[in-house]
Each structure stands twice: as structure tokens, then as C-alpha cells.
Amino acid sequence: MIQKTLYIVRHGQTELNRQGIVQGRGMNTDLNDEGRKQASQFYEAYKDVAFDKIYVSALKRTQQSVQSFIDLDIPYQKLSGLDELAWGIHEGQPSTTENKAAFLQIMRDWLDGRLDSKFEGGESPNEVAIRQREALQVIMSHPEEKTVLICMHGRAMRLLLCILTGKPLTEMETFPHQNLVLYKVVTDGEKFEIVDFNNAEHLKQS
């Protein structure tokens, strides 16, 4: 049996997050001051956890969020399977009445089970799930890595948590999140159980 504890966090705030602009897989943005503060708060709260390995997406905002742990010489690996869902033509666009309506419609599609729906140039939840399962296979193929830190993205994290807990992807909205919030998951290699749900306690430290 593979015993593992996964600490899964969303990246810290970026300027586009703050402005409510869609990022997605195609926007390789940096953390802003608030995001760096959140990263520091998370580090202070969890620096004593003996992480064996860190996994980040290929987008720099995830690595920046856990760089303090990497600086402790904890080995890390980039997995593009952990990247955010691609929102296609809507990436980098400010919120308008038109694209708000488009997002509402695509969310409705997804929650109604039309999981192949996607924006032009973007990805569907089913496509993201395929690459996430590949990333998960990499993570689970190292039984010696008992305690793992994974930094990824909001929508992608919701989908991954569905995959881990065996929920259909249509239930992705049951996993709330904000920047640098933590989901802690334990697994025996077969079953995954969330033992810490949407934990933001570390962000309340001054």
C-alpha cells in the first residue's frame, strides 16, 4: 500500500486575479504583493512539515507560491498536467456582460454533464482530467515520497479533487477555494480522503 499525504494548494494572488481578469493556462503571470504575502504566510505555517517532494504546474505563479520551500532544497518537479484549464479566447480579457454570460452558460453546460464543452481555443473539463490523471500517475509512482506539496490552479484544483475523491466532474463546484488555500488529502494508494477542507487559517496570521 502506498501511504501518502498530499498538501494541495492554489497559487497566490496575481494582478489579474485582483482585477477579476481571466487567466487560464495561456497566461503566465507573476504573483503580486498580496500573492507574495500569502506565500509567506503559508510558508510560516507549514515550514516544519517534512515535505519529500514538491510538484508545481508549468506556470510560474505556482512555483513562486512555494519557492520558499524549494529554497530549503526540497526537490521539485514541474508537471504541465497540473496547469490551469485553458479558457481560450477569454484569457486576459476583462469581465464584460457578454463574457460573463458566456461563462455562466459554460458552467451550466458542465454542471449539466456536458463536460466536453469548451471555449474556442480552450479546454474542456474532460480534456483537463486526462492530463491530470497522467500527472497523478507520476506523483503516485513514487512510494518513497510520503509527504508531498502540490501547487496548482483554482479550476484545475476543483477537477483534481473530484478525480481524487471519486466524484463526477459535474460536482466541481463543491470545492470552494481562494488564493493559497489548502486541501490536505491522505491516501493509501487506492482511496483518497480529504482531511483538511479549504483551510485558510494560515492567511489570517498578521
ABEGO torsion letter per residue (X at the ends): XBBBBBBBBBBBBBAAAAAGBBBEAABBBBBBAAAAAAAAAAAAAAAABBBABBBBBABAAAAAAAAAAAAAGBBBBBBAAABBBBAEAABGBBBBAAAAAAAAAAAAAAAAGBAABBBBGBBBAAAAAAAAAAAAAAAAABAABABBBBBBBAAAAAAAAAAAAGBBAAAAAABBBBBGBBBBBBBAGABBBBABBGBAAAAABX
